[in-house]
């Protein structure tokens, strides 16, 4: 019997199961890695000296039952990730019990997601980000109701949600041009959604998530 692709619960069960298996990790990351990433890694002290952080990838249904996730656009500030698209998250604090706790705390602070309204279903591969010297732990969670997002205006300029199926369309990923504050223009791979271009660490994390989603989506359609 064919399972409807918009059956949120059925697909989430498959995604949760896939997160317990071997992850695509660096292979998926490399597809969305900027060409200068290797140079940045070589110029860094290395991931063993990086600070710990985590982000929350929240999966929830839209009106049609399709799996969506939420992104933020960071405010403009004097830092390497100014104005970029990201998942809610941030650095680990001493008061956090672990990196899952970090992701939950940051998501509540940045976009108003209450930790008791969602359930953690797994984690993706850690990712080293040389420009900011962080190791990111992507934490995946689910909820069966779309949250009422509340942005922290000090850190978050915008919140937007996207159906994961959007990123399966090859028309919506490829190279884009970014402009650094010093005026330098660089081409990097990434994903497009409406006026947004998702690149860098967020695109690399999203690439791994999409590898898992694509397989589970194909299984759902059989």
C-alpha positions as CSV (number, residue, x, y, z in Angstrom):
1,X,0.0,0.0,0.0
2,X,1.4,3.4,-1.0
3,X,1.9,5.7,2.0
4,X,0.9,9.4,1.2
5,X,4.0,11.6,1.0
6,X,2.2,14.1,3.2
7,X,1.8,11.7,6.1
8,X,3.8,13.6,8.6
9,X,3.9,10.9,11.3
10,X,4.9,8.1,8.9
11,X,7.8,10.1,7.5
12,X,9.0,11.2,10.9
13,X,9.2,7.6,12.1
14,X,11.5,6.9,9.1
15,X,13.6,10.0,9.7
16,X,13.9,9.1,13.4
17,X,15.0,5.6,12.5
18,X,17.5,6.9,10.0
19,X,19.1,9.1,12.6
20,X,20.1,6.0,14.6
21,X,22.1,4.6,11.6
22,X,25.4,5.7,10.1
23,X,25.1,9.3,8.9
24,X,26.3,10.7,5.6
25,X,28.3,13.4,7.5
26,X,31.4,14.8,5.6
27,X,30.2,13.4,2.2
28,X,26.9,15.4,2.5
29,X,28.8,18.4,4.1
30,X,31.2,18.6,1.2
31,X,28.5,19.2,-1.4
32,X,27.7,22.6,0.2
33,X,31.2,23.5,1.5
34,X,32.7,26.7,0.2
35,X,35.8,26.2,-2.0
36,X,37.9,28.1,0.6
37,X,36.9,25.8,3.5
38,X,40.0,23.7,3.4
39,X,42.2,26.8,3.5
40,X,40.3,28.1,6.5
41,X,40.6,24.7,8.3
42,X,44.4,24.7,7.6
43,X,44.7,28.2,8.9
44,X,42.8,27.4,12.1
45,X,44.0,25.7,15.3
46,X,41.8,22.8,14.5
47,X,38.5,21.4,15.7
48,X,40.0,20.1,18.9
49,X,40.4,23.7,20.1
50,X,36.9,24.8,18.9
51,X,34.2,26.0,21.2
52,X,31.0,23.9,21.5
53,X,27.7,25.0,20.2
54,X,24.5,23.4,18.9
55,X,21.5,24.3,16.7
56,X,17.9,23.0,16.7
57,X,16.4,21.6,13.6
58,X,12.7,21.5,14.3
59,X,10.4,19.4,12.0
60,X,6.7,20.2,12.0
61,X,3.8,19.8,9.5
62,X,2.2,22.6,7.4
63,X,-1.5,22.6,6.6
64,X,-1.1,19.9,4.0
65,X,0.9,17.6,6.3
66,X,4.3,18.3,4.6
67,X,7.4,18.4,6.8
68,X,8.6,21.9,7.4
69,X,11.5,23.4,9.3
70,X,12.4,26.9,10.5
71,X,15.3,29.2,9.8
72,X,16.3,32.5,11.2
73,X,18.0,35.5,9.6
74,X,20.4,36.9,12.1
75,X,20.5,40.6,12.7
76,X,23.4,42.7,11.3
77,X,26.2,42.9,13.8
78,X,30.0,43.2,13.9
79,X,30.7,39.5,13.5
80,X,31.5,36.8,11.0
81,X,27.9,35.5,10.8
82,X,26.2,38.9,10.6
83,X,22.9,38.8,8.6
84,X,23.3,35.1,7.7
85,X,20.5,32.5,7.5
86,X,20.8,29.9,10.3
87,X,19.0,27.3,12.4
88,X,18.2,28.6,15.9
89,X,21.1,27.9,18.2
90,X,24.3,29.2,19.7
91,X,27.2,28.5,22.0
92,X,27.2,26.1,25.0
93,X,27.0,27.7,28.4
94,X,28.3,26.3,31.7
95,X,24.8,26.0,33.0
96,X,23.7,23.7,30.1
97,X,23.6,20.0,31.0
98,X,24.6,18.9,27.4
99,X,24.5,20.1,23.8
100,X,20.8,19.1,23.5
101,X,20.1,21.4,26.4
102,X,22.1,24.1,24.6
103,X,19.9,23.7,21.5
104,X,16.7,23.8,23.5
105,X,17.7,26.8,25.5
106,X,18.9,28.8,22.5
107,X,15.8,27.9,20.5
108,X,13.6,29.1,23.3
109,X,15.6,32.3,23.7
110,X,15.8,33.1,19.9
111,X,12.4,32.0,18.5
112,X,10.2,31.2,21.5
113,X,10.1,27.4,21.1
114,X,9.0,25.8,24.5
115,X,11.1,22.7,25.2
116,X,8.2,20.8,26.7
117,X,6.2,21.3,23.4
118,X,8.7,19.3,21.2
119,X,10.5,15.9,21.3
120,X,14.1,15.3,20.4
121,X,14.5,12.5,17.8
122,X,18.2,12.5,17.1
123,X,21.3,14.4,16.0
124,X,23.2,15.0,12.8
125,X,27.0,14.9,12.4
126,X,29.0,17.6,14.2
127,X,30.4,20.3,12.0
128,X,33.5,22.4,12.5
129,X,33.2,26.1,11.5
130,X,36.7,27.7,11.3
131,X,35.7,31.4,10.9
132,X,34.0,31.4,14.3
133,X,36.0,28.5,15.8
134,X,32.9,26.5,16.8
135,X,31.9,22.9,16.6
136,X,28.2,22.7,15.9
137,X,26.0,19.8,17.1
138,X,22.8,19.8,15.0
139,X,19.9,18.5,17.2
140,X,16.8,17.3,15.4
141,X,13.3,17.6,17.1
142,X,9.7,17.2,16.1
143,X,6.3,18.6,17.0
144,X,2.9,17.8,15.5
145,X,1.8,21.4,15.6
146,X,3.5,24.4,14.0
147,X,4.8,26.6,16.8
148,X,3.9,30.2,17.3
149,X,7.4,31.6,16.8
150,X,8.4,34.7,18.8
151,X,11.7,36.3,17.6
152,X,14.2,37.8,19.9
153,X,14.7,41.1,18.2
154,X,18.2,41.5,19.6
155,X,19.5,38.5,17.7
156,X,16.9,37.6,15.1
157,X,15.8,39.8,12.2
158,X,13.4,37.3,10.6
159,X,12.0,33.8,11.0
160,X,10.8,31.8,8.0
161,X,9.6,28.2,7.4
162,X,10.2,26.0,4.4
163,X,8.9,22.6,3.3
164,X,11.8,20.2,3.1
165,X,10.6,19.0,-0.3
166,X,11.5,22.4,-1.6
167,X,15.2,21.6,-1.3
168,X,14.9,18.4,-3.3
169,X,14.3,20.5,-6.5
170,X,17.7,21.1,-8.2
171,X,16.4,24.5,-9.4
172,X,16.7,25.7,-5.8
173,X,20.4,24.8,-5.1
174,X,23.6,25.9,-6.7
175,X,26.2,28.7,-6.5
176,X,25.4,32.1,-5.2
177,X,27.5,35.2,-4.7
178,X,28.0,36.7,-1.3
179,X,29.6,40.0,-0.4
180,X,31.8,40.3,2.7
181,X,32.0,43.5,4.7
182,X,35.4,44.2,3.3
183,X,33.9,44.4,-0.2
184,X,35.2,41.0,-1.3
185,X,32.8,38.9,-3.4
186,X,32.9,35.1,-3.3
187,X,30.9,32.4,-5.0
188,X,29.7,29.7,-2.7
189,X,27.2,26.8,-3.0
190,X,23.9,27.0,-1.2
191,X,20.1,26.7,-1.3
192,X,17.6,29.2,-2.5
193,X,14.2,29.9,-1.0
194,X,12.3,33.0,-2.1
195,X,14.6,36.0,-1.3
196,X,16.9,34.0,1.0
197,X,20.2,32.3,0.2
198,X,21.3,29.6,2.6
199,X,25.0,28.9,2.6
200,X,28.0,28.1,4.8
201,X,27.5,25.9,7.8
202,X,23.7,26.0,7.6
203,X,23.8,24.7,4.0
204,X,26.2,22.0,5.0
205,X,24.0,20.8,7.8
206,X,20.9,21.1,5.6
207,X,22.7,19.0,3.0
208,X,23.0,16.1,5.5
209,X,19.4,16.5,6.6
210,X,18.3,16.4,2.9
211,X,20.2,13.2,2.3
212,X,18.2,11.5,5.0
213,X,14.9,13.1,4.0
214,X,15.4,12.2,0.3
215,X,15.8,8.5,1.2
216,X,12.9,8.5,3.6
217,X,10.7,10.4,1.2
218,X,11.4,7.8,-1.5
219,X,10.5,5.0,0.9
220,X,7.2,6.8,1.7
221,X,6.3,7.0,-2.0
222,X,6.8,3.2,-2.7
